[in-house]
């Protein structure tokens, strides 16, 4: 009976670790950003520079450890490693629950979002299984020979690294983010249909006899008079709803400071938007294919925009490439850009707010045949073509 339980526990732990690792391998930058969220909460921003490396290594270890458990290979070593890892994970999810500062822990990436409490319960269940395996680790026998096990483990290591490399270069295999191809950005910025908004009640804070007292609009005291000094009014949350849009904090600010989001997205024309998190650190290999792509867009009257969190960096890049007068630059929240551009930079082809396609910097050449098939859009009116680059009239 004990052997049966050991095999069941080993199977559950191994499969769960492999599954969790592969989901995160699909989007290692997502795990990197989640690590940054923890480091920011702990006031340790210096570690943010190393989160991508840490994420890649953690994902590889998670997959390899899962395979090792399934094979029963060197359980004396992996028993300790798994125990230490699940204790660390339990600490992270427990902290997220108790502190309330982190809503999701990223255990299964963005494809299967788990709230902090769900992640904590999952880790406690895994902890129980791993403790059971750890106690009886000497009784676990390898399924295959030593050479066969090493070969499978080496393959899993190479596979886990290759999947992450591809995702970082060419975008995730499976896009679980709200900016996936086919999504309509303006619609994603609205609360889901049938969602329930937060329930709030207006509360008033007054000072009476040097003490602050609080009342709702329907709960004022019978002796309420001018002796109550008004302090503030606020909306007190009674019930948390689920009316949160999939896309938040997405707005495109022009050089003049105007919110140009709807003016850009709602126009029924093809348009290209290049999202970049950090222009000085972008891969220079994209410059040449982008130049070809931009020339093709000009020939088809497809407007091109740059979206970044730092206008100065974009302006400097455009000036260095003699494009300052041709490509408008808009600013957007850095977190929104991180979500929209998993590769830096990422280019979107949109029409009326719908994402028709998108390409990473490493795949820009593959965008050229797709754009070549698009019909030429109507010529821009002469009185509009000469507008300054932060003007949006060019899209009429």
C-alpha positions in Angstrom: 0.0 0.0 0.0 2.9 2.4 0.9 4.5 1.8 -2.5 1.2 2.6 -4.3 0.9 5.9 -2.3 4.5 6.7 -3.1 3.9 6.2 -6.8 0.7 8.3 -6.7 2.5 11.1 -4.9 5.4 10.9 -7.2 3.2 11.1 -10.2 1.2 14.0 -8.9 4.2 16.0 -7.9 6.1 15.3 -11.1 3.3 16.1 -13.4 2.3 19.3 -11.5 5.9 20.6 -11.5 6.3 19.8 -15.3 3.0 21.4 -16.1 3.7 24.5 -14.0 7.2 24.9 -15.5 6.0 24.5 -19.1 3.2 27.1 -18.7 5.7 29.5 -17.2 8.3 28.6 -19.9 5.7 29.9 -22.5 6.2 33.4 -21.0 9.4 33.7 -18.8 9.1 37.5 -18.9 5.8 37.2 -17.0 7.5 35.3 -14.2 10.3 37.9 -14.3 7.8 40.7 -13.8 6.1 38.8 -11.0 9.5 38.5 -9.3 10.0 42.3 -9.7 6.6 42.8 -8.0 7.8 40.9 -5.0 11.2 42.7 -4.9 9.5 46.1 -5.1 7.2 45.2 -2.2 10.3 44.1 -0.2 12.1 47.4 -1.2 14.8 45.4 -3.0 14.7 47.0 -6.5 18.4 46.2 -7.1 17.4 42.6 -7.7 15.1 43.6 -10.6 18.0 43.5 -13.0 18.4 39.8 -12.4 14.8 38.6 -12.4 14.9 37.3 -16.0 17.9 35.1 -15.4 16.3 33.9 -12.1 13.1 33.2 -13.9 14.7 31.2 -16.7 16.8 29.1 -14.2 13.8 28.5 -11.9 11.6 27.3 -14.8 14.3 25.0 -16.0 14.8 23.6 -12.5 11.0 23.1 -12.0 10.7 21.1 -15.2 13.9 19.0 -14.7 12.9 18.3 -11.0 9.4 17.2 -12.2 11.0 14.8 -14.7 13.5 13.5 -12.1 10.6 12.7 -9.6 8.7 10.8 -12.3 11.8 8.8 -13.2 12.7 8.3 -9.5 16.2 9.5 -10.3 18.5 10.4 -7.4 15.7 11.0 -5.0 18.2 11.6 -2.2 19.2 14.8 -3.9 15.9 15.8 -5.5 14.0 15.1 -2.3 16.0 17.8 -0.6 15.8 20.2 -3.5 12.0 19.8 -3.9 11.4 20.2 -0.2 13.5 23.5 -0.1 11.7 24.7 -3.3 8.2 24.1 -2.0 9.0 25.7 1.3 10.2 28.7 -0.6 7.0 28.8 -2.7 4.8 28.3 0.3 6.6 31.3 2.0 5.9 33.5 -1.1 2.3 32.6 -1.4 1.8 32.8 2.3 3.3 36.2 2.4 1.0 37.3 -0.5 -2.0 36.1 1.4 -1.1 37.7 4.8 0.2 41.0 3.4 -2.5 41.5 0.8 0.1 43.3 -1.3 0.2 40.8 -4.2 -3.0 39.5 -5.7 -1.6 36.7 -7.9 1.5 34.7 -7.4 2.1 33.6 -11.0 2.3 29.9 -10.2 0.7 29.0 -13.6 1.6 32.2 -15.4 -1.1 34.3 -17.1 -2.8 31.3 -18.7 -4.2 30.0 -15.4 -4.3 33.0 -13.0 -4.6 31.9 -9.4 -5.4 34.3 -6.6 -2.9 34.3 -3.7 -5.1 32.2 -1.4 -5.6 29.5 -4.1 -1.9 29.4 -4.8 -1.2 29.1 -1.0 -3.6 26.2 -0.7 -2.1 24.5 -3.7 1.4 24.9 -2.2 0.3 23.4 1.1 -1.1 20.4 -0.6 2.1 20.0 -2.6 4.1 20.5 0.6 2.3 17.5 2.2 3.0 15.3 -0.8 6.7 16.3 -1.0 7.2 15.7 2.7 5.7 12.2 2.2 8.2 11.6 -0.7 11.0 13.1 1.3 10.4 10.8 4.3 10.3 7.7 2.1 12.8 8.9 -0.5 15.1 5.9 0.1 12.4 3.5 -0.9 11.9 5.1 -4.3 13.6 3.1 -7.1 14.5 4.5 -10.5 12.2 3.5 -13.4 15.0 3.4 -16.0 18.7 2.9 -16.2 21.1 5.6 -15.2 22.1 6.5 -18.8 18.5 6.5 -20.0 17.5 8.8 -17.1 20.4 11.2 -17.8 19.4 11.3 -21.5 15.8 12.2 -20.7 16.8 14.8 -18.1 19.2 16.4 -20.6 16.4 16.5 -23.2 14.1 18.1 -20.7 16.7 20.7 -19.8 17.3 21.6 -23.5 13.6 21.6 -24.2 12.8 24.0 -21.3 15.6 26.4 -22.3 14.6 26.3 -26.0 11.0 27.0 -25.3 11.9 30.1 -23.2 14.4 31.3 -25.8 11.8 31.1 -28.5 9.2 32.9 -26.3 11.7 35.7 -25.5 12.7 36.1 -29.2 9.4 35.5 -31.0 6.6 36.0 -28.4 4.9 33.2 -26.4 3.7 30.1 -28.2 0.3 30.5 -26.5 -0.8 34.1 -26.0 -2.8 34.2 -22.7 -2.7 38.0 -22.4 -5.5 40.4 -23.3 -3.5 41.7 -26.2 -3.7 38.5 -28.2 -4.3 38.5 -32.0 -8.0 39.1 -32.7 -8.6 41.0 -29.5 -10.3 44.4 -29.7 -8.4 46.8 -27.4 -11.3 49.3 -26.7 -13.6 46.4 -25.9 -11.0 44.8 -23.5 -10.8 48.2 -21.7 -14.5 47.8 -20.7 -15.8 45.7 -17.8 -16.9 42.2 -18.9 -20.6 41.9 -19.9 -22.6 40.8 -16.9 -19.9 41.6 -14.4 -20.8 43.0 -11.0 -19.4 46.4 -10.0 -18.0 47.2 -6.5 -20.7 48.0 -4.0 -19.9 51.2 -2.0 -21.5 53.4 0.6 -20.8 57.0 1.1 -19.2 57.6 4.5 -18.6 60.9 6.2 -15.9 61.6 8.8 -16.5 64.3 11.4 -14.7 65.6 14.5 -16.7 65.8 17.7 -15.1 66.6 21.1 -11.6 66.1 19.7 -12.5 62.6 18.4 -13.2 61.5 14.9 -16.5 59.8 14.2 -17.8 58.2 11.1 -21.3 57.9 9.7 -23.1 56.8 6.5 -25.6 59.2 4.9 -28.4 57.3 6.5 -26.8 56.9 9.9 -26.3 60.4 11.1 -26.8 60.9 14.9 -29.9 62.5 16.3 -27.9 65.3 17.8 -26.1 66.2 14.6 -25.5 69.9 14.4 -22.7 72.5 13.8 -20.6 71.1 16.6 -19.7 68.2 14.2 -16.7 69.4 12.2 -16.6 67.9 8.7 -13.2 66.1 7.9 -13.7 64.2 4.7 -16.1 62.0 2.6 -15.2 58.7 1.0 -16.7 55.7 -0.6 -16.5 52.7 1.7 -16.3 49.3 -0.1 -19.0 47.0 1.1 -18.7 44.2 -1.5 -15.9 43.6 -4.0 -17.2 43.1 -7.5 -15.7 41.6 -10.6 -16.1 44.5 -13.0 -12.4 44.8 -13.8 -11.5 45.2 -17.4 -8.9 42.9 -19.0 -6.9 45.8 -20.1 -6.1 48.6 -17.6 -4.0 51.7 -17.7 -3.8 51.7 -21.5 -3.8 55.3 -22.8 -1.9 57.0 -25.5 -0.7 60.4 -24.6 0.4 62.8 -27.4 3.3 65.3 -27.1 0.8 68.0 -26.1 -0.5 65.9 -23.2 -3.8 64.9 -24.7 -5.3 61.4 -24.4 -5.4 60.2 -28.0 -6.4 56.6 -27.4 -9.8 56.6 -29.0 -8.6 58.9 -31.8 -6.0 56.4 -32.8 -7.7 53.1 -32.1 -11.2 53.9 -33.4 -10.3 55.0 -36.9 -11.3 52.4 -39.6 -7.8 52.4 -41.1 -4.9 50.0 -41.0 -2.2 51.2 -38.7 1.1 50.0 -37.2 2.0 50.6 -33.6 5.5 49.8 -32.3 5.6 49.2 -28.6 9.0 49.5 -26.9 9.7 49.3 -23.2 13.2 50.8 -23.4 14.6 52.2 -26.6 18.3 52.3 -25.6 18.2 48.6 -24.7 16.3 47.4 -27.8 18.0 44.9 -30.1 19.7 46.8 -32.9 19.1 43.9 -35.3 15.5 45.2 -35.8 16.6 48.5 -37.3 17.1 47.2 -40.9 13.8 45.1 -41.2 11.9 48.0 -39.5 13.2 50.4 -42.1 11.9 48.1 -44.9 8.6 47.7 -43.0 8.2 51.4 -42.6 8.9 52.1 -46.3 6.3 49.5 -47.2 3.8 51.1 -44.8 4.4 54.5 -46.4 3.7 53.1 -49.8 0.3 51.8 -48.6 -0.5 54.9 -46.6 -0.5 52.9 -43.4 0.4 55.3 -40.5 3.1 54.1 -38.0 3.2 55.2 -34.4 5.7 54.6 -31.6 4.4 53.9 -28.1 6.8 54.0 -25.2 7.0 55.0 -21.5 9.9 57.4 -22.2 9.2 59.9 -25.0 12.8 61.3 -24.8 14.3 57.9 -25.7 12.0 57.5 -28.7 12.6 61.0 -29.9 16.4 60.5 -29.7 16.1 57.3 -31.7 13.9 58.9 -34.4 16.2 61.9 -34.6 19.2 59.6 -35.1 17.4 57.8 -37.9 16.0 61.0 -39.6 12.4 60.0 -38.8 11.5 62.7 -36.3 9.1 64.5 -38.6 7.4 61.3 -39.9 6.6 59.0 -36.9 4.4 60.2 -34.1 5.4 59.2 -30.5 2.9 58.5 -27.8 3.5 57.7 -24.2 1.8 54.8 -22.3 1.9 53.3 -18.8 5.1 51.2 -18.5 3.1 48.2 -17.0 0.7 48.3 -19.9 3.6 48.2 -22.4 5.2 45.3 -20.5 1.9 43.4 -21.0 1.5 44.4 -24.7 5.1 43.9 -25.7 6.6 40.6 -24.4 9.5 41.2 -26.8 11.1 44.5 -27.1 10.1 46.0 -29.4 6.8 44.4 -30.6 4.9 45.7 -33.6 1.1 45.5 -33.9 -1.1 45.7 -37.0 -4.5 47.1 -36.1 -7.7 48.2 -37.7 -10.4 49.9 -35.7 -8.8 48.8 -32.4 -8.6 45.1 -33.4 -5.2 43.4 -33.3 -4.9 41.8 -36.7 -1.4 40.5 -36.2 1.8 41.2 -34.2 5.4 40.5 -34.5 8.5 40.6 -32.3 11.7 42.4 -33.3 13.1 39.0 -34.4 10.2 38.3 -36.7 9.8 41.6 -38.5 11.0 40.2 -41.8 8.0 37.7 -41.7 5.7 40.7 -41.4 6.7 42.1 -44.8 4.8 39.5 -46.9 1.7 39.9 -44.8 1.8 43.7 -45.2 2.5 43.4 -48.9 -0.9 41.7 -49.4 -2.8 44.7 -47.9 -4.5 47.1 -50.3 -3.3 50.6 -50.6 -5.3 53.0 -48.4 -6.8 56.2 -49.6 -4.3 59.0 -50.0 -4.2 61.4 -47.0 -5.7 64.8 -47.6 -3.0 67.4 -48.6 -3.9 69.8 -45.8 -3.4 67.0 -43.3 -0.1 65.4 -44.5 1.8 68.4 -43.4 0.5 68.4 -39.8 3.1 68.1 -37.0 3.8 64.5 -35.9 1.7 64.6 -32.7 -1.4 65.5 -34.7 -3.9 62.7 -35.2 -5.6 64.2 -38.3 -3.3 62.1 -40.5 -5.6 59.2 -39.8 -8.8 60.6 -41.2 
